């Protein structure tokens, strides 16, 4: 199982993740939030969102 995690200290609120993967990420108060971590399993965009974060605030943890 993949679990997306946003480091709010690093997040600059650019919105790339919400644009790339809106079913998992949303901007709230100018910070990215995970709105549905379970959707990461079915959305092929989670890893792309993490890769396109300019400050590397998003990590994808792999749980068994």
C-alpha positions as CSV (number, residue, x, y, z in Angstrom):
1,X,0.0,0.0,0.0
2,X,1.3,3.5,-0.9
3,X,0.8,6.3,1.6
4,X,1.4,9.9,0.4
5,X,2.9,12.2,3.0
6,X,3.3,16.0,2.8
7,X,5.9,17.8,4.9
8,X,4.0,21.0,5.6
9,X,7.2,22.7,6.8
10,X,8.7,22.3,3.3
11,X,5.6,22.8,1.3
12,X,5.5,26.2,-0.5
13,X,1.9,25.8,-1.8
14,X,2.9,25.8,-5.5
15,X,-0.1,23.6,-6.3
16,X,1.7,21.2,-8.7
17,X,0.6,18.1,-6.8
18,X,-3.1,19.2,-6.7
19,X,-2.9,19.9,-10.4
20,X,-1.3,16.6,-11.3
21,X,-3.2,14.4,-8.8
22,X,-6.4,16.2,-7.6
23,X,-8.0,13.0,-6.3
24,X,-5.3,12.7,-3.7
25,X,-3.9,16.3,-3.1
26,X,-5.6,19.6,-2.5
27,X,-4.3,23.0,-1.5
28,X,-5.7,24.1,1.9
29,X,-4.6,27.4,3.4
30,X,-1.8,27.6,0.8
31,X,-0.4,24.2,1.8
32,X,-0.8,20.8,0.2
33,X,-3.0,18.3,2.0
34,X,-3.7,14.7,1.4
35,X,-7.4,14.4,0.9
36,X,-7.6,10.7,0.1
37,X,-4.5,8.6,0.8
38,X,-6.3,5.4,-0.3
39,X,-6.8,6.9,-3.8
40,X,-3.1,6.8,-4.2
41,X,-3.4,3.0,-4.7
42,X,-5.6,3.5,-7.8
43,X,-4.2,6.8,-9.1
44,X,-1.2,6.6,-11.3
45,X,-0.4,10.2,-10.5
46,X,0.8,10.0,-6.9
47,X,4.4,9.3,-7.7
48,X,4.3,11.9,-10.5
49,X,3.0,14.5,-8.0
50,X,5.9,13.7,-5.6
51,X,8.5,13.8,-8.4
52,X,7.2,17.2,-9.6
53,X,7.3,18.9,-6.1
54,X,10.0,21.6,-6.5
55,X,10.9,21.4,-2.8
56,X,10.5,17.6,-2.4
57,X,7.8,18.0,0.3
58,X,5.9,14.9,-0.8
59,X,7.1,11.4,-0.1
60,X,5.3,8.1,-0.9
61,X,5.7,5.6,1.8
62,X,5.3,2.0,0.9
63,X,3.5,-0.1,3.5
64,X,3.0,-3.8,3.5
